[in-house]
Amino acid sequence: MDNKSRANDSRIEKFGAAELTGLRTELLQSGMDSFQAAELVTSFLAGRGYGADAAMVREAVLRLEGGACPVDCIQFELERVAYVM
C-alpha cells in the first residue's frame, strides 16, 4: 500500500444525506463538464479532510452524473476514491 491511507475500508465518514443530496444536485444541475465536476467532488472531500486521486474522481463523476446514483451510491463512490490526509 502506498503512503496514502485509502478510505475504502470504512475510514471515511458517512456523510449526511443532506450533504450528499446537495452534492448530487449540484453535479446534475450545474452544467459542468466532467473535469469541473471532478474538481467539485475533490473540493467536497478536501473540505472534510480527505484527499482523492484525480483520475479516480473523474471515473466516479461519470457514474454519478448518470443521474441514477442514489445517496448510498454517492457515499460508496466517495469511499472508493477518498483517502485520509
LUMMARRO-744232 format. One record per residue: residue number from 1; x, y, z of N, C-alpha, C, CB in turn. Coordinates in steps of 0.02 Angstrom, whole numbers, plus 32768, in hexadecimal, padded with zeros to 4 digits. Atoms other than C-alpha are relative to their C-alpha. Glycine has a CB too. Example, Ala and Ser with C-alpha at 12.3 -4.5 7.8 and 13.67 -1.06 7.14 Angstrom:
BEGIN
+-----+------+------+------+------+------+------+------+------+------+------+------+------+
:   k :  n_u :  n_v :  n_w : ca_u : ca_v : ca_w :  c_u :  c_v :  c_w : cb_u : cb_v : cb_w :
+-----+------+------+------+------+------+------+------+------+------+------+------+------+
:   1 : 802D : 7FC5 : 8000 : 8267 : 7F1F : 8186 : 802D : 803C : 8000 : 7FCE : 8001 : 803E :
:   2 : 7FD6 : 7FC5 : 7FFD : 82AC : 7FCB : 8165 : 7FD9 : 8037 : 8025 : 8014 : 8017 : 7FB9 :
+-----+------+------+------+------+------+------+------+------+------+------+------+------+
This chain:
BEGIN
+-----+------+------+------+------+------+------+------+------+------+------+------+------+
:   k :  n_u :  n_v :  n_w : ca_u : ca_v : ca_w :  c_u :  c_v :  c_w : cb_u : cb_v : cb_w :
+-----+------+------+------+------+------+------+------+------+------+------+------+------+
:   1 : 802A : 7FC5 : 8000 : 8000 : 8000 : 8000 : 802D : 803E : 8000 : 7FD0 : 8000 : 803D :
:   2 : 7FD7 : 7FC4 : 8001 : 8041 : 80AE : 7FDB : 7FF9 : 8026 : 8041 : 7FED : 802D : 7FC4 :
:   3 : 8000 : 7FDB : 7FC2 : 8059 : 8135 : 805E : 7FBE : 8023 : 800D : 8037 : 8031 : 8000 :
:   4 : 8042 : 7FE3 : 7FF6 : 7FA6 : 8171 : 8049 : 7FD2 : 7FC9 : 801A : 7FE3 : 801F : 7FBD :
:   5 : 802D : 8031 : 7FE4 : 7F28 : 8116 : 80B4 : 7FBF : 8002 : 7FDA : 7FF4 : 800C : 804C :
:   6 : 803E : 8004 : 8026 : 7E99 : 80E2 : 8043 : 7FC5 : 7FFD : 8030 : 7FFF : 7FC3 : 7FD1 :
:   7 : 803A : 7FFB : 7FD3 : 7DF0 : 8108 : 808F : 7FCB : 7FCC : 7FF1 : 7FE2 : 8045 : 7FFB :
:   8 : 8034 : 802E : 8015 : 7D92 : 807C : 803A : 7FF5 : 7FC6 : 8031 : 8010 : 7FE4 : 7FBD :
:   9 : 800D : 8033 : 7FCE : 7D9D : 800F : 80D5 : 7FE0 : 801F : 803D : 8041 : 7FDC : 8012 :
:  10 : 802A : 7FE1 : 7FCC : 7D24 : 8079 : 813B : 8023 : 8034 : 802A : 7FE6 : 7FCB : 802C :
:  11 : 7FE1 : 7FCA : 7FDB : 7D9E : 80FC : 8175 : 7FE4 : 8044 : 7FEC : 804B : 7FFF : 7FF6 :
:  12 : 8020 : 7FC2 : 8014 : 7D3D : 8180 : 8117 : 7FBD : 8005 : 8024 : 7FF5 : 8003 : 7FB2 :
:  13 : 803F : 7FF7 : 7FDA : 7CAC : 81CB : 8176 : 7FC4 : 7FF4 : 7FD3 : 7FFD : 8046 : 801E :
:  14 : 803F : 8004 : 8024 : 7BFA : 81AD : 8144 : 7FE4 : 8047 : 7FFE : 7FCD : 7FCE : 8023 :
:  15 : 8018 : 7FBB : 8007 : 7BC2 : 8255 : 8100 : 7FB4 : 8000 : 8008 : 8015 : 801D : 7FBC :
:  16 : 8048 : 7FF9 : 7FF7 : 7B15 : 8294 : 8126 : 7FDC : 7FFD : 7FBE : 7FF0 : 8041 : 8024 :
:  17 : 8028 : 8004 : 803D : 7A8B : 8275 : 80A9 : 7FF7 : 8044 : 7FE0 : 7FBC : 7FE1 : 800F :
:  18 : 8008 : 7FBD : 801B : 7A72 : 8330 : 8097 : 803E : 8017 : 7FDA : 7FF0 : 8032 : 8039 :
:  19 : 7FC1 : 7FEE : 8022 : 7B2A : 834B : 806B : 8006 : 7FDC : 7FBD : 803D : 7FEE : 802C :
:  20 : 7FFA : 8028 : 803D : 7B29 : 82BE : 7FEC : 7FCC : 8014 : 7FCC : 7FFA : 7FB6 : 8010 :
:  21 : 8034 : 7FEA : 802E : 7A84 : 82F6 : 7FA1 : 8012 : 8043 : 7FE2 : 7FBC : 8004 : 8023 :
:  22 : 7FE9 : 7FBE : 8019 : 7AC9 : 83A7 : 7F92 : 8036 : 7FF8 : 7FCC : 8019 : 802B : 8039 :
:  23 : 7FCA : 800D : 8030 : 7B65 : 8367 : 7F3B : 7FE3 : 7FE4 : 7FBF : 8034 : 7FCF : 801D :
:  24 : 8020 : 801F : 803B : 7AFC : 82FB : 7EC6 : 7FDA : 8035 : 7FD7 : 7FD0 : 7FC8 : 8015 :
:  25 : 8026 : 7FCC : 8022 : 7A89 : 838E : 7E9C : 802E : 8030 : 7FDC : 7FD4 : 8026 : 8032 :
:  26 : 7FD1 : 7FD2 : 801F : 7B1B : 8400 : 7E7A : 8021 : 7FE1 : 7FC2 : 8036 : 8015 : 8032 :
:  27 : 7FE2 : 8023 : 8039 : 7B6B : 837F : 7E07 : 7FD0 : 7FFB : 7FC6 : 8018 : 7FBB : 8014 :
:  28 : 8031 : 800B : 8035 : 7ACB : 8360 : 7DA7 : 7FE6 : 8041 : 7FE1 : 7FC6 : 7FD9 : 801B :
:  29 : 801F : 7FC3 : 8019 : 7A90 : 8414 : 7D95 : 8031 : 8036 : 7FEC : 7FD3 : 801B : 8033 :
:  30 : 7FCF : 7FCB : 800B : 7B31 : 8475 : 7D81 : 8016 : 8009 : 7FB8 : 803C : 7FF3 : 802A :
:  31 : 7FE9 : 7FFB : 8045 : 7B57 : 8450 : 7CCB : 804C : 7FFE : 7FF9 : 7FE6 : 803F : 7FE1 :
:  32 : 7FB6 : 8005 : 8003 : 7C0F : 842F : 7CF3 : 8014 : 7FC5 : 7FD5 : 801D : 7FF9 : 8047 :
:  33 : 7FE5 : 803A : 8022 : 7C7B : 83BF : 7C8A : 801D : 7FD1 : 8034 : 8036 : 8015 : 7FCA :
:  34 : 7FEA : 8032 : 7FD0 : 7CC5 : 8324 : 7CD9 : 803E : 8016 : 8028 : 8010 : 7FBF : 7FDC :
:  35 : 7FC5 : 7FE9 : 7FDB : 7D69 : 837A : 7D08 : 7FEB : 8031 : 8037 : 8032 : 8021 : 7FD0 :
:  36 : 8019 : 7FD1 : 7FCE : 7D0C : 8407 : 7D61 : 7FDA : 7FDC : 8037 : 7FD3 : 8035 : 7FDF :
:  37 : 8025 : 8027 : 7FCF : 7C9A : 838A : 7DB6 : 8030 : 7FDA : 802E : 7FD0 : 7FCF : 7FDD :
:  38 : 7FCE : 8022 : 7FD7 : 7D31 : 8327 : 7DF0 : 8020 : 8030 : 8031 : 8036 : 7FDF : 7FD3 :
:  39 : 7FE3 : 7FCD : 7FD3 : 7D7A : 83C6 : 7E39 : 7FD0 : 800F : 8039 : 8011 : 8040 : 7FD9 :
:  40 : 8032 : 7FF4 : 7FCD : 7CD7 : 83E4 : 7E96 : 8001 : 7FC7 : 8034 : 7FBA : 8006 : 7FE0 :
:  41 : 7FFD : 8039 : 7FD2 : 7CDD : 8334 : 7EE0 : 8040 : 8001 : 8029 : 7FFA : 7FBE : 7FD8 :
:  42 : 7FC0 : 7FFC : 7FDD : 7D94 : 8349 : 7F0C : 7FFD : 8036 : 8036 : 803A : 800F : 7FCF :
:  43 : 8007 : 7FCA : 7FCF : 7D6C : 83EE : 7F63 : 7FD2 : 7FEC : 803A : 7FE4 : 803F : 7FDF :
:  44 : 802D : 801A : 7FCD : 7CDB : 839C : 7FBF : 8027 : 7FD5 : 8032 : 7FC6 : 7FD7 : 7FDF :
:  45 : 7FD9 : 802C : 7FD4 : 7D51 : 8318 : 8003 : 8036 : 8026 : 8025 : 8020 : 7FC7 : 7FD6 :
:  46 : 7FCA : 7FDA : 7FE0 : 7DE0 : 8391 : 8026 : 7FE5 : 802A : 803A : 8023 : 802D : 7FCD :
:  47 : 801E : 7FD8 : 7FCB : 7D6B : 83FE : 808C : 7FEF : 7FD7 : 803D : 7FC2 : 8021 : 7FE6 :
:  48 : 800F : 802D : 7FC9 : 7D4D : 8367 : 80FA : 803D : 7FD8 : 8016 : 7FC8 : 7FD1 : 7FED :
:  49 : 7FC2 : 801E : 7FEA : 7E03 : 8336 : 810E : 8018 : 7FC3 : 7FDA : 7FF9 : 7FEE : 8046 :
:  50 : 7FED : 8039 : 8028 : 7E14 : 82B6 : 8083 : 8022 : 8016 : 7FC0 : 7FC3 : 7FD4 : 7FF0 :
:  51 : 7FE2 : 7FF7 : 8042 : 7E81 : 82AD : 7FE9 : 7FDF : 7FD0 : 7FD0 : 804D : 7FF6 : 8002 :
:  52 : 801C : 802E : 8031 : 7E54 : 8257 : 7F48 : 802B : 8000 : 7FC2 : 7FB8 : 8014 : 7FEE :
:  53 : 7FDB : 8007 : 803E : 7EA8 : 8217 : 7EAB : 7FD5 : 801D : 7FC7 : 8011 : 7FB5 : 7FF2 :
:  54 : 8026 : 7FDC : 8034 : 7E72 : 8288 : 7E1A : 7FE3 : 7FD2 : 7FCB : 802D : 8034 : 7FDE :
:  55 : 8019 : 802E : 8034 : 7E62 : 81FB : 7D9B : 7FC6 : 7FD6 : 801B : 8038 : 7FD2 : 7FE7 :
:  56 : 8036 : 8028 : 7FE3 : 7DF8 : 8192 : 7E10 : 7FC2 : 802A : 800B : 8017 : 7FE1 : 8043 :
:  57 : 8039 : 7FD4 : 7FF6 : 7D8A : 8227 : 7E37 : 7FDB : 800B : 7FBE : 8016 : 8043 : 801F :
:  58 : 8020 : 7FF6 : 8042 : 7D6B : 8246 : 7D7D : 7FD7 : 7FC3 : 7FED : 8035 : 800E : 7FCA :
:  59 : 8026 : 803D : 800E : 7D35 : 8190 : 7D6A : 7FC0 : 7FFD : 802B : 802B : 7FC1 : 800E :
:  60 : 8039 : 8001 : 7FD3 : 7CC2 : 819E : 7E01 : 7FCB : 8033 : 7FE9 : 8015 : 800F : 8048 :
:  61 : 802E : 7FCC : 8017 : 7C76 : 823F : 7DBD : 7FD7 : 7FE8 : 7FC5 : 8027 : 803F : 7FED :
:  62 : 8026 : 801B : 8039 : 7C44 : 81E6 : 7D1D : 7FC7 : 7FD4 : 8018 : 802E : 7FD8 : 7FD2 :
:  63 : 8036 : 802A : 7FE4 : 7BE1 : 816A : 7D86 : 7FCC : 802B : 8024 : 801E : 7FCC : 8030 :
:  64 : 802E : 7FD4 : 7FDB : 7B96 : 81F4 : 7DF2 : 7FD5 : 802A : 7FD1 : 8027 : 802D : 802F :
:  65 : 8025 : 7FD4 : 802E : 7B63 : 8260 : 7D5E : 7FC9 : 7FDC : 7FDA : 8030 : 801F : 7FCF :
:  66 : 8034 : 8025 : 8023 : 7AF9 : 81D6 : 7D16 : 7FBA : 800C : 801D : 800E : 7FB7 : 8003 :
:  67 : 803F : 7FEF : 7FE2 : 7A70 : 8210 : 7D8C : 7FDD : 7FC7 : 8024 : 7FD3 : 8019 : 7FCC :
:  68 : 8020 : 803A : 7FE0 : 7A45 : 8161 : 7DC7 : 8026 : 7FEB : 803E : 7FFB : 7FC5 : 7FCF :
:  69 : 7FD6 : 8010 : 7FC6 : 7ABC : 8168 : 7E5B : 7FE1 : 801F : 803F : 8049 : 801A : 7FF6 :
:  70 : 801E : 7FE7 : 7FC2 : 7A5D : 8176 : 7F00 : 8036 : 8011 : 8034 : 7FCF : 7FCD : 801D :
:  71 : 7FD3 : 7FE9 : 7FCD : 7AAB : 81B7 : 7FA0 : 8031 : 7FC9 : 8016 : 7FD9 : 8019 : 803D :
:  72 : 7FD2 : 8036 : 7FEB : 7AF3 : 810D : 7FD3 : 8034 : 7FF1 : 7FCB : 7FD8 : 7FC0 : 800F :
:  73 : 7FD1 : 8008 : 8037 : 7B45 : 80FF : 7F28 : 8035 : 8037 : 8002 : 7FDB : 8001 : 7FBC :
:  74 : 7FD1 : 7FC9 : 7FFB : 7B94 : 81AB : 7F3E : 8031 : 7FF3 : 8039 : 7FDB : 8044 : 800B :
:  75 : 7FD5 : 8010 : 7FC7 : 7BD6 : 8178 : 7FE9 : 8033 : 7FCA : 7FEC : 7FD5 : 7FE7 : 803C :
:  76 : 7FD3 : 8035 : 8016 : 7C20 : 80DA : 7F9C : 8037 : 801C : 7FD4 : 7FD9 : 7FC9 : 7FDB :
:  77 : 7FCE : 7FE4 : 802D : 7C76 : 813C : 7F13 : 8032 : 802C : 8025 : 7FDE : 8028 : 7FC8 :
:  78 : 7FD2 : 7FD7 : 7FD8 : 7CBE : 81B8 : 7F90 : 8030 : 7FD5 : 8028 : 7FD9 : 802E : 802F :
:  79 : 7FD5 : 802E : 7FDB : 7CFF : 8128 : 7FFA : 8034 : 7FE1 : 7FD2 : 7FD6 : 7FC9 : 8020 :
:  80 : 7FD3 : 8020 : 802F : 7D4D : 80DC : 7F5F : 803B : 802D : 7FEC : 7FDA : 7FEB : 7FC2 :
:  81 : 7FCC : 7FD3 : 801A : 7DB0 : 8177 : 7F2C : 8026 : 8027 : 8036 : 7FE2 : 8030 : 7FD0 :
:  82 : 7FE2 : 7FD6 : 7FCC : 7DD7 : 81CD : 7FD2 : 8036 : 7FDC : 8027 : 7FCA : 8017 : 8030 :
:  83 : 7FD0 : 801A : 7FD0 : 7E6B : 81B7 : 8042 : 800A : 8034 : 8037 : 8044 : 7FF0 : 7FDD :
:  84 : 7FF6 : 7FD5 : 7FC6 : 7E8E : 81FD : 80EE : 8042 : 8025 : 7FF8 : 7FFD : 7FD7 : 8042 :
:  85 : 7FC2 : 7FD8 : 8007 : 7F0B : 828A : 80EA : 8024 : 8006 : 8042 : 7FF1 : 8046 : 7FE5 :
+-----+------+------+------+------+------+------+------+------+------+------+------+------+
